[in-house]
Amino acid sequence: MGKLLSDHAKVYCIGIKGTGISALAELLVQSGLSVSGSDTAEIFYTDAILKKLGIPYFEGFDASHVPPDAALVIHSAAYSPESNPEMGMAVKLGLPLIKYTDALGEYSALFDSTGIAGVHGKTTTTALAGVLFRAASLPAKILAGSAVASFNGCSTLSLGSKYFVAETCEYRKHFLAFRPQRIVLTSVESDHQDFFPVYNDIRDAFLEYALKIPPGGELIYCADDPGACEVTGLAKKIRNDINAVPYGFSASGDFKITSYRVYDERSFFKIAAFPGSEFSLRIPGRHSVLNAAAALALTVIMSKKEFQGSMADDFPKKIMSALDEFSGSRRRSEITGEKDGILFMDDYAHHPTAIASTLCGLKEFYPQRRLVVSFMSHTFSRTAALLDDFAASLLPADIVFLHKIYASAREEYSGGVNGLSLYEKTKEVFEKERNAGDRVFYVDEPLDACDPLKTILQKGDLFITMGAGNNWSLGQKLLRKVGVYL
């Protein structure tokens, strides 16, 4: 990429509203390049980011949009020259054409790069690493998979040009294009069953990624996650020159979490490296503390690298302040509003492990609030493979609304498990475990749940929309209407 791009070179992005491409576009603009692109007319949160950065884009795809003098055309993996007229034109014009994940990989080769990976936690860990790197004065660029309040509402943070920290995605092994000097591994378990049918498939993909670490590079892994431990153990058997660094409650060494408590809507914890310092987080859950420990481990390692083994005396104080001020990222236990005593949240959790840990964290943070959940499962294959786990993961909720499966562009329904299947299983589990089957409801279209929820929500409730689907719009609609009926 470095050879193709120079100051003011034109880059055209097909699918520019996508979380990853829009974030990369941010970094390219910061590097002095001229960036434009196209996408569908559907509104995403990235529309506001692109407009704030002054990046022009077309809504809709047309061959005439492609600038013939583009130095590079970056495209979403969702499109092909056969299906997208702009990609077809780029091929016809002989323009350099590259998939987003490959472009990110080429970009990462320009820096000392760290890949943040895992089935869960990678967005929050990357965002936390950004605020800690800023507190530690590390000259880095950060790319997260969502908008981050601490990044001025953008998905990237530019602190310098020596290091690069990026969230890297396991789906279809996209992360193998990345060029890591080290990797943070938060979690490994069965997911993306449309591409990784069984656990060993996804485990082996993470192992392949870990083996890209150069000799002496770090694999910073969660000691509390069995999959992350297994991948690390396998990597060390093959490559003893990889430096394995554990973090978490079960870890040994500097990044062991030695204490944890929740008080007044804050999590407080200590790690072995700084025994005299108690860190605090305003985002809920033990899983968030684990993500913070991962970001701390990376920040300490990189600070020692940058400052020849030593850190400033006020380092603990600075990172304590940065963690306490961190308010999360978009769709990660994101508070979207509060009206008439009802707190509204939205969360991207779409895997049983993430759902359970998020809901348990919310109950711990807000013990006086009744927890009302709208969950929309993502992909038929994942729902079918993990049906029992999904049902059990929702048990911490007081009331659950379930909807149709959000299939996205990956797959079509071919019979078998659907939204009603998940409802029936969840109702069965609630009845068996809590004698509360009447607390589980099914409304096929999320927005149609607005009226029944009007009669259910009460002052003091926490209402959260969860999943990778579009049920977040239900929370927005209720938030606008909530004052009408209370």
C-alpha positions in Angstrom: 0.0 0.0 0.0 2.8 2.4 0.8 4.1 2.2 -2.7 0.7 2.9 -4.2 -0.2 5.9 -2.0 1.4 9.3 -1.6 0.1 12.6 -0.3 -3.2 13.6 -1.9 -3.5 10.3 -3.8 -7.1 9.3 -4.4 -8.6 6.2 -2.7 -12.1 5.1 -3.5 -13.9 2.8 -1.0 -16.8 0.6 -2.1 -19.0 -0.2 1.0 -17.5 2.8 2.8 -20.2 2.8 5.6 -19.0 -0.5 6.8 -17.4 -0.3 10.3 -14.0 -1.5 9.2 -13.8 0.4 5.9 -15.0 3.7 7.4 -12.4 3.4 10.2 -9.6 2.7 7.7 -10.9 5.7 5.7 -10.5 7.8 8.8 -6.8 6.8 9.1 -6.2 7.4 5.3 -7.6 10.9 5.6 -5.4 11.6 8.6 -2.5 10.5 6.4 -3.3 13.2 3.9 -5.0 11.1 1.3 -8.1 12.0 -0.7 -10.8 9.5 0.2 -14.3 9.0 -1.3 -16.6 6.1 -1.7 -20.1 4.6 -2.0 -22.6 2.4 -0.2 -26.3 1.7 0.1 -28.7 4.4 1.1 -29.4 2.7 4.5 -28.4 5.0 7.4 -25.7 3.7 9.7 -23.9 5.4 12.6 -20.9 5.7 10.3 -22.8 8.2 8.2 -22.3 10.8 10.9 -18.6 10.0 11.2 -17.9 10.2 7.4 -19.7 13.5 7.3 -17.8 14.9 10.2 -14.6 14.0 8.5 -15.7 15.5 5.2 -15.4 12.3 3.3 -17.8 12.4 0.3 -19.7 9.3 -0.7 -22.4 8.2 -3.1 -25.6 6.4 -1.9 -26.1 3.6 -4.4 -23.6 1.9 -6.7 -23.0 3.1 -10.2 -20.0 2.5 -12.5 -19.8 6.2 -13.2 -18.9 6.9 -9.6 -15.4 5.3 -9.8 -12.7 8.0 -10.3 -10.5 6.8 -13.2 -7.4 8.3 -11.6 -7.9 6.5 -8.3 -4.6 5.2 -6.9 -6.4 2.4 -5.0 -9.9 1.0 -4.8 -10.8 -0.7 -1.5 -13.9 -2.9 -1.4 -16.0 -4.7 1.2 -15.8 -8.5 1.2 -19.5 -8.5 0.6 -19.1 -7.4 -3.0 -17.6 -8.9 -6.2 -16.9 -7.6 -9.7 -19.8 -9.8 -10.9 -22.3 -8.3 -8.4 -21.1 -4.8 -8.0 -20.9 -2.4 -11.0 -18.3 -0.2 -9.4 -16.0 -3.1 -8.8 -16.6 -4.2 -12.4 -15.6 -0.7 -13.6 -12.4 -0.7 -11.4 -11.4 -4.0 -13.1 -12.2 -2.5 -16.5 -10.1 0.6 -15.8 -7.2 -1.6 -14.5 -7.2 0.1 -11.1 -5.5 -1.5 -8.2 -8.4 -3.3 -6.4 -8.1 -4.7 -2.9 -10.4 -6.2 -0.2 -10.7 -4.2 3.0 -9.1 -6.8 5.2 -6.1 -7.1 2.8 -5.9 -3.3 2.8 -5.8 -3.3 6.6 -3.1 -5.9 6.4 -1.0 -3.8 4.0 -1.5 -0.8 6.3 -0.4 -2.7 9.4 2.9 -3.6 7.6 3.8 0.1 7.8 4.0 0.0 11.6 4.9 -2.0 14.7 1.4 -3.5 14.8 -0.7 -5.3 17.4 -3.8 -7.3 16.5 -6.6 -7.5 19.0 -8.4 -10.8 18.4 -11.1 -12.9 20.1 -14.7 -14.1 19.7 -15.7 -11.6 22.5 -14.2 -8.4 23.9 -12.0 -7.2 21.0 -13.8 -3.9 20.4 -13.8 -2.8 24.1 -10.2 -4.0 24.5 -9.1 -2.0 21.5 -10.9 1.1 22.7 -9.4 0.7 26.2 -5.9 0.3 24.7 -6.5 3.6 22.8 -7.2 5.6 26.0 -4.4 4.0 27.9 -1.9 4.5 25.0 -2.9 8.2 25.1 -2.4 8.4 28.8 1.0 6.7 28.5 2.1 9.1 25.6 2.7 6.2 23.2 2.9 7.3 19.5 0.3 5.1 18.0 -2.7 4.8 15.7 -5.7 2.9 17.0 -8.5 1.3 15.0 -11.6 -0.1 16.8 -14.6 -1.9 15.4 -17.1 0.7 16.6 -17.4 4.4 17.4 -15.7 5.3 20.7 -16.8 8.3 22.8 -13.2 8.7 24.0 -12.1 8.9 20.3 -14.3 11.9 19.8 -17.1 9.7 18.6 -14.9 8.2 15.8 -13.5 4.6 15.4 -9.9 5.7 15.3 -7.4 7.6 17.4 -4.2 9.1 16.0 -1.5 9.6 18.6 1.6 9.2 16.3 2.9 7.0 13.6 5.2 4.4 15.3 2.7 1.8 16.5 -0.6 0.5 15.3 -3.3 -1.3 17.3 -6.3 -2.7 15.5 -9.2 -4.9 16.1 -8.9 -7.9 13.8 -11.7 -10.2 12.8 -11.7 -14.0 12.7 -14.7 -14.4 10.3 -13.5 -16.2 7.2 -10.0 -15.9 8.6 -9.9 -12.2 7.7 -7.3 -11.6 10.4 -4.7 -13.6 8.5 -4.0 -10.6 6.3 -2.9 -8.6 9.3 0.9 -8.3 10.0 1.2 -8.5 13.8 4.3 -8.1 15.9 2.1 -9.2 18.8 -1.5 -10.3 19.4 -3.9 -9.8 22.3 -6.2 -12.9 22.5 -9.4 -12.4 24.5 -11.4 -15.5 23.9 -11.8 -18.5 21.6 -15.0 -20.6 21.3 -17.4 -21.9 18.7 -18.9 -19.2 16.6 -19.5 -18.3 12.9 -20.8 -21.8 12.3 -21.5 -20.9 8.6 -17.8 -20.8 8.1 -16.4 -22.7 11.2 -18.9 -25.7 11.6 -17.1 -27.1 14.7 -15.0 -25.6 17.5 -11.7 -27.1 16.2 -12.2 -25.1 12.9 -12.3 -21.8 14.6 -9.6 -22.8 17.1 -7.2 -23.7 14.3 -7.9 -20.4 12.6 -6.8 -18.5 15.8 -3.8 -20.8 16.1 -2.8 -20.0 12.5 -3.1 -16.3 13.4 -1.0 -16.7 16.5 1.7 -18.4 14.5 2.1 -15.2 12.5 3.8 -13.5 15.5 7.5 -13.1 14.8 10.2 -14.6 17.1 10.2 -12.9 20.5 6.7 -11.3 19.9 4.1 -11.5 22.6 0.8 -13.5 22.7 -1.1 -11.7 25.4 -3.9 -14.1 26.3 -6.8 -14.4 28.8 -6.0 -17.0 31.4 -9.7 -17.3 32.3 -10.7 -18.3 28.8 -10.2 -22.1 28.0 -10.1 -21.5 24.3 -7.5 -18.7 24.5 -5.4 -20.9 26.8 -5.7 -23.9 24.4 -4.6 -21.8 21.4 -1.7 -20.4 23.4 -0.6 -23.8 24.5 -0.7 -25.2 21.0 1.2 -22.2 19.7 3.9 -22.6 22.3 4.3 -26.3 21.4 5.0 -25.3 17.8 6.8 -22.1 18.4 8.7 -21.8 21.7 10.0 -18.4 20.6 6.6 -16.8 21.1 6.4 -14.9 24.5 3.1 -15.9 26.1 1.8 -13.3 28.6 -1.3 -14.2 30.6 -3.8 -11.8 32.1 -7.0 -12.3 34.2 -8.2 -13.7 37.5 -6.5 -17.0 36.9 -3.3 -15.6 35.5 0.1 -15.7 37.1 2.6 -12.8 36.9 2.2 -9.1 36.5 -1.3 -9.0 35.0 -3.1 -11.2 37.5 -6.3 -9.5 38.7 -5.9 -9.7 42.5 -9.1 -8.1 43.6 -12.5 -7.1 42.2 -15.6 -5.4 43.7 -18.6 -3.5 42.5 -19.8 -0.4 44.3 -22.0 2.6 43.3 -22.1 1.6 39.6 -18.4 1.2 39.3 -16.1 -1.9 39.1 -12.9 -1.6 41.1 -10.0 -4.0 40.6 -6.3 -4.4 41.2 -3.5 -6.1 39.2 -0.3 -7.6 40.5 1.9 -5.2 38.5 0.5 -2.2 40.5 -0.4 -3.6 44.0 -0.9 -0.2 45.5 -3.3 1.1 42.8 -7.0 0.3 42.6 -8.4 0.9 39.1 -12.1 1.7 38.4 -14.4 1.3 35.4 -17.8 2.8 34.8 -18.8 0.0 32.3 -20.3 -3.1 33.9 -19.2 -6.7 34.3 -16.2 -8.9 35.1 -15.7 -9.3 31.3 -15.1 -5.5 31.1 -12.5 -5.8 33.9 -10.8 -8.6 31.9 -10.8 -6.4 28.8 -9.2 -3.6 30.9 -6.5 -6.0 32.2 -5.7 -7.0 28.6 -5.4 -3.3 27.6 -3.2 -2.7 30.6 -0.9 -5.6 29.8 -0.5 -4.3 26.3 0.1 -0.7 27.5 2.7 -1.8 30.0 4.6 -3.9 27.5 4.6 -1.2 24.9 5.6 1.5 27.4 8.6 -0.6 28.5 9.5 -1.0 24.8 9.1 2.7 24.0 10.9 4.0 27.1 13.7 1.4 27.3 12.3 -0.6 30.1 11.2 2.1 32.5 7.9 4.0 33.0 7.2 7.4 34.5 6.6 7.6 38.2 3.1 8.9 37.5 2.2 6.1 35.1 -0.2 4.3 37.5 -2.0 7.6 38.3 -2.4 8.5 34.6 -3.8 5.1 33.6 -6.1 5.0 36.6 -7.6 8.3 35.5 -7.9 7.2 31.9 -9.8 4.0 32.9 -12.1 5.8 35.2 -13.0 8.3 32.5 -13.7 5.6 29.8 -17.4 5.5 29.0 -17.4 2.6 26.5 -18.0 2.3 22.8 -21.1 2.2 20.6 -23.3 -0.8 21.1 -21.3 -2.1 24.0 -23.6 -1.6 27.1 -24.2 1.8 25.6 -26.6 4.0 27.5 -28.8 5.5 24.8 -31.0 7.5 27.1 -33.0 7.8 30.4 -36.5 9.1 30.7 -39.0 9.0 33.5 -36.8 6.6 35.5 -36.3 4.0 32.8 -32.7 3.5 31.7 -32.3 2.6 28.0 -29.3 0.6 26.7 -28.1 -1.1 23.5 -25.5 -3.9 23.2 -24.1 -5.8 20.3 -23.8 -9.1 22.3 -24.8 -11.9 19.9 -23.2 -15.0 21.3 -24.5 -16.8 24.5 -21.3 -16.2 26.4 -21.3 -12.5 25.7 -25.1 -12.2 26.5 -24.7 -14.0 29.8 -21.7 -12.0 30.9 -23.3 -8.7 29.9 -26.6 -9.4 31.6 -24.9 -10.7 34.8 -22.7 -7.5 34.8 -25.8 -5.3 34.5 -27.6 -7.1 37.3 -24.5 -6.6 39.4 -24.2 -2.9 38.5 -27.9 -2.1 38.8 -29.3 -4.4 41.5 -32.4 -2.3 42.1 -33.5 -2.2 38.5 -35.7 -4.8 36.8 -33.9 -6.0 33.6 -36.1 -6.1 30.5 -34.4 -7.5 27.4 -35.1 -7.5 23.7 -32.9 -10.0 21.9 -32.6 -10.6 18.2 -30.4 -13.6 17.3 -28.0 -13.3 14.3 -27.8 -16.0 11.6 -29.8 -19.3 11.5 -26.6 -21.4 11.7 -25.4 -19.8 15.0 -28.9 -20.0 16.5 -29.3 -23.7 15.6 -25.8 -24.7 16.8 -26.1 -22.8 20.2 -29.9 -23.0 20.8 -29.7 -24.3 24.4 -26.9 -21.9 25.3 -28.9 -18.9 23.9 -31.9 -19.8 26.0 -29.8 -20.3 29.2 -27.8 -17.1 28.6 -31.0 -15.0 28.9 -31.8 -16.3 32.4 -30.4 -13.2 34.3 -33.1 -11.1 32.7 -36.4 -10.5 34.4 -38.4 -10.2 31.2 -37.4 -11.2 27.7 -38.8 -10.3 24.3 -37.6 -12.4 21.3 -37.9 -11.8 17.6 -37.3 -13.3 14.2 -33.7 -14.3 13.3 -31.6 -11.6 11.7 -30.0 -13.5 8.8 -28.0 -10.6 7.3 -26.5 -11.3 3.9 -24.7 -14.5 4.9 -27.5 -17.0 4.6 -31.1 -17.7 3.8 -33.6 -19.7 5.9 -33.9 -23.3 4.7 -36.1 -24.7 7.4 -35.4 -25.9 11.0 -34.5 -23.5 13.8 -36.0 -20.0 13.6 -37.0 -17.2 16.0 -40.0 -19.2 17.3 -37.7 -22.1 18.1 -35.5 -19.9 20.3 -38.7 -18.5 22.0 -40.0 -22.0 22.8 -36.6 -23.1 24.2 -36.2 -20.0 26.2 -39.7 -20.2 27.6 -39.0 -23.8 28.6 -35.8 -22.9 30.3 -37.4 -20.0 32.2 -40.2 -22.2 33.4 -37.8 -25.0 34.5 -35.2 -22.8 36.2 -37.3 -20.0 37.6 -41.0 -20.9 37.2 -41.2 -17.8 35.0 -42.2 -19.0 31.6 -44.8 -16.2 31.4 -41.9 -13.6 31.4 -40.8 -14.7 27.9 -42.6 -13.1 24.9 -42.3 -13.4 21.1 -42.9 -10.6 18.7 -41.7 -11.4 15.2 -40.9 -7.8 14.1 -39.0 -5.8 16.8 -40.9 -2.6 16.3 -44.2 -4.4 16.8 -43.1 -5.0 20.4 -43.4 -1.3 21.2 -47.1 -1.5 22.2 -46.8 -4.5 24.6 -43.7 -3.1 26.1 -45.6 0.1 26.9 -47.8 -1.8 29.3 -44.8 -3.7 30.8 -42.1 -1.1 31.4 -42.1 0.6 34.8 -40.2 3.4 36.4 -36.8 2.0 37.6 -36.5 -0.5 34.8 -33.4 -1.1 32.6 -34.5 -1.8 29.1 -31.8 -3.2 26.8 -31.8 -4.2 23.1 -29.2 -6.9 22.4 -27.9 -8.6 19.3 -26.3 -7.9 15.9 -29.7 -7.3 14.3 -31.8 -4.2 13.9 -33.8 -4.4 17.1 -31.9 -1.4 18.4 -34.5 0.7 16.6 -37.1 -0.7 19.2 -35.2 1.0 22.0 -35.0 4.3 20.0 -38.8 4.2 19.4 -39.6 3.5 23.0 -37.2 6.2 24.2 -39.1 8.7 22.1 -42.5 7.5 23.4 -41.8 6.6 27.0 -43.0 9.8 28.6 -46.5 9.4 26.9 -47.7 6.5 29.0 -46.0 6.9 32.4 
